[in-house]
Amino acid sequence: MDSTESSYMSSPEGARKHAASPPPKSTSPDSEEKPTYVRFLVSNSAAGSVIGKGGSTITDFQSQSGARIQLSRNHEFFPGTTDRIIMVSGAITEILRAVELILSKLLSELHSEDENDAEPKTKVRLIVPNGSCGGIIGKGGATIRSFIEESQAGIKISPQDNNYYGQNDRLVTVTGTLDEQMRAIDLIVSKLAEDPHYSQSMNSPFSYPATYNAMNYKPNGAGGKLQNSKEERSNSVTIGVADEHIGLVVGRGGRNIMDISQISGARIKISDRGDYISGTTDRKVTITGSQRAIRTAESMILQKVAYATERVIE
């Protein structure tokens, strides 16, 4: 699968099996006719089903929609997550067709696993440049309220994350049924297309220079700190995880931590009870391995903690 994915990312033609001819820019005042884009997150495991065997699914979705669909490479994650980035570009109508095809595919697989809910409500997380979020929020939050009312979807915009270098994007989480999500995405993308600065990000959809690299790790509220040795193989990072969340990281019978270690290739050691990072009640989680292994393991650990925190907030 990796070779297929690489070819789709490294070659501009690879992700454009069928692209509609763009109308002349100078003669199209309507924003719907101007090429724009949307980016959203997909789990690393779900990315394979979007690509399909030998790229068959992504090719079919592009052919049906007329939009261009690109994915970040394997292990090329959005900062602070273990999720890959999908970018869909084209005219707004083409983008919406493609997004609906992708979300329907992911929903059908989710639905086959859980058949209890006739019309499940799911989340899709859009990536929006910080500078373009103001347009979605509107004066005093008027625009986002109208979008929520019109679409009946839940729409939340994350605070700007300053924990990662080069991080100028925010996540817009849209919750609801597929129809509700599509109505909200239509409103959001149409609004973003009006912003002349938004289109400038289209040329570098997956570029997060020096982002989430273990060598550039920036301490966050969890009390993380960086420890590097001279050799690449024995890089070591120690992060703090609240004592009450350690169980989530370890998992039943140590299953979670074994999975994280196996997937990332990193060695993970958790301090004993009562052995906290100085001045906190955070346990020490020491991750050792290559830079790639460290950042993969670290992001998986932080994601488990973030999900726990998110559930508490909601």
N, C-alpha and C positions, 0 to 999 in steps of 0.2 A: 504493500500500500504506500510505503514511503516514497518509492520512485514515482508513482503516479501523482502523489501529492506535490512532490518537488517540481514535476513537470508543469503542473497546473499553476504553480506559483512563480516559477522562474521564467516562464515564457508568456509574454502578453497574449499570444495567439491561443495558448492552451486553454485559457478560461473564457474564450470567446468563440465557441463553436458556431453560435448563431447570434449575431448582433444586428439589431435594427439600424438602418442608416439614419444617422442623426440629422435633424433638420438644420438648415443654415442658421447659425446663431444670430446673425444680424437681422433676420426677418421674423424672429419669434419673440414677441414681447411677453407671451404667456409663460409663466415659470414652469408650468407642467411640461412644456416642450423642451426646456433646457436640461441637459444632462445633470443629474445630481446623484446622490448616493445615500446609503444608510449603512451603518455598521452595528452589529450586535454580537453577543457572545453565544458560544455553543460549547458544550463539554467536549473534552478531547475524544471521549468514546463515541459521542453522537456525531462527531465530524465525519467519521467513516461512513455512516449511513447517508449523509448529505452528498458525499462524493460518489458513493456507489462503486460497484466492481469495475475496475478499469476506468473510473470516471464516468460511468454510464448515467448515473442519476443526475449529477451536476450538469452534464451535457444536455440531458433531456429537459431539465428545468430551465436552462438558458434558452433552448430552442422554443419551449412553450411560452416563455415570458418575453423574450427579446432583450432581457437584461443581462449584464455581465456579473458573474458570481465568482468571488475570490475568497480563498481561505488562507489564514496565516499557516505557516508550516507546523508540522508536528513539533510539540514542545515549545512553540512560539506563542506564549500566553499573554493575555492582558495582565498588566501589573497587579500583583496581589491576589491573582486567581490561578486556577489550573484550567481556565477556559480559553479556547481559541477564538479568533475573530473572523467573522464572515462579513465581507463587504459586497453589497449589491449596488450596482450603478446602472444608470440609464435614465430614461424619462420616468416621471413619477408613476405613471400607469404601469410601466414595465416593472419597476421596482416593486410595486405592491403585488403584482402577480407572482413575481419570484419569491418574495417574502412569504406569501400565503402558501405557496407550494412547499417551501422549506419547513415552515411551522406545522403544516398539515402532516408532513412526513414524520416529523419528530413527535407530534401529538399521537399519531396512529400507533407508533411504537410504544409510547408511554401508556396509551389506552389498552394495548394488548396485555400489558403487565398488570394493570389495575382496572378491572372492569366494573368497579362498584359505582362509579360516578358516570351518569349518562353523558354529561357535557362538562368535562373537567375544566377547572380554572387553573391556568398555568402562568408562569412568569416568563417574560422575555426582557432581556436587559440590553438597551440600546446604548451605544457609545456616542456621546455628544461633546464636542469641544466646549470647554468652560465658557469661552467668549460667546457662544451661541445659545447658552442655556437661558439667558435673560429674555430672549424672544419667546421661548416656550413658557416661561414663568409669567411674563407680562407684568404690567404695573400693579403692585399690590397683590400679585398672584392671580389676577383676573383671567389671564389666558389659560393657564393650566386648569383653573376651576371650570372654565367653559369646555375645555377638552374632556375633562372627567365627566361632566354632565352630559355632553353630546355623545360620547362613546360608551359611557357606563363602565369603563375600565378604571382600575386603580392606576394612578400615575405618580411615581415618587422619583425625585431627583436627589442623588446622593450629594453630600457635601463635597467640596473639592478636597481631594486626597493629597496632602503635602508630604506624605511619608515616603514617596518615591520620586527620585530625580527624573525630570523630563515628563512628569505626569501632569498634562494639561487638559485631560478629558474627565468627564463625569459620566456616571451610569444613570440612565433613565429607565426605571423598572416599570414595565407595563403588565398589570395583572388582570386576568379575566378569561372569558371563553375566547376561542379563536376569532369569532366575529367581533367581539368587543375590542380585542387587541388590534385587529386589522383596522377598525374605525379610528382607534387612537393613533396608530402608526401613520395612517393617512393624514390625519390632522398635524402630527408632529413633523413628518417629512415635508409636507406642503409649506409649513411655517419655516422650517430650516432652509428650504430652497429659496426663500425670499431674502435670506441673509447672504450678502455678497462675500463675506469672509468665510462662510461655511464651505463653499466649493474649493477653497484653497487647500483644504486638508485632504482632498481626494487623491492627490498625487503621492501621499505617503501614509497609506491606511494602517500599516503595521509597524511604523517606525517609532520605537521608544528607545532612543539612544541612551545607553548606560542605565537603562531602567531595569530595576529588579536584578541587577548583577550583584553577586555576593560581595565583590570587591567595593561596591558603592553602597552597601547596605546602610541605611540611615535609621538610627534608633527611633522607635515609635512609642506610643503610649503603653505598649506591653512591656517596655523595659528592655528591648533587644539591644545587643551590643555585638560588635564584630571582633573576632579574633582570627588573625591570619598567621599561618606559618609560611616558611619560605617556599615550600614545594606545593605545586598545584594539587597533587593527589591528597595532601593532608590539610587542605584548607578546613577551617573549623569556624562555625558561627554558633553563638549561644543566644537564644531568644528567651524571653520570659513569657510563660503562659500561666494565667490565673489558676490557682490551686483547684477551684471548682470545675475548671474545664479540662483538667488533665485526663479525667476518665474518658472524655470524648476522643481525645487524641490517642489514648492507649487502646480503647475499644474492649469489647468483651473477650476475655482470654488473651488480650494483646493483639487481637486481629487487625485493628486499624493501623497500629504502629508498624506491624509486620508488612502490611500492604504498602504503606507509605515508603518503607525502607526498600521493599522489593521493586516498586515502580520507579523510584528515584535513583536507586543504587547508592544511597547515602546510609551511613551508620548513625543511629539516633540514640542518645542516652538522656534519660530524664533523672533529675536529682531526686534524692529521697525526700520523704515527707519532712517538712520543717527546714529543708535546705533551700532557702529562698535567695533570689537576687537581693543584694543589700538594699534595705530600706523599703522593700515591697513584700507582698505575700505571693509573688510569682515564682513558680518553680522554674528551675533552669532546664532548658531543653537544648542539648548540644548536638549539632548536626555536623558530621564530618564526611568529607569526600571531595569530588571535583566541584568546580563552581556550578556546573549545570545540575549535578546531583543535589547540591545544597539548595539552590534556588527552587528546584522542583519540590523537594521535601518541605522546605520552609513554606512555600505557597500552599501546599496541601494542608499543612498543620494550621496555618492562619485562616484558611478557608473554613475548616471545621469549627474553629473558634468563632469566626465571623457569623456563620450560620446560627450558632447557639445564641450569640448576642442579638442577632436579628430577630430570632423567635421571641426573645425576652422583650425586646422593644415593641414588637407588634402585639 
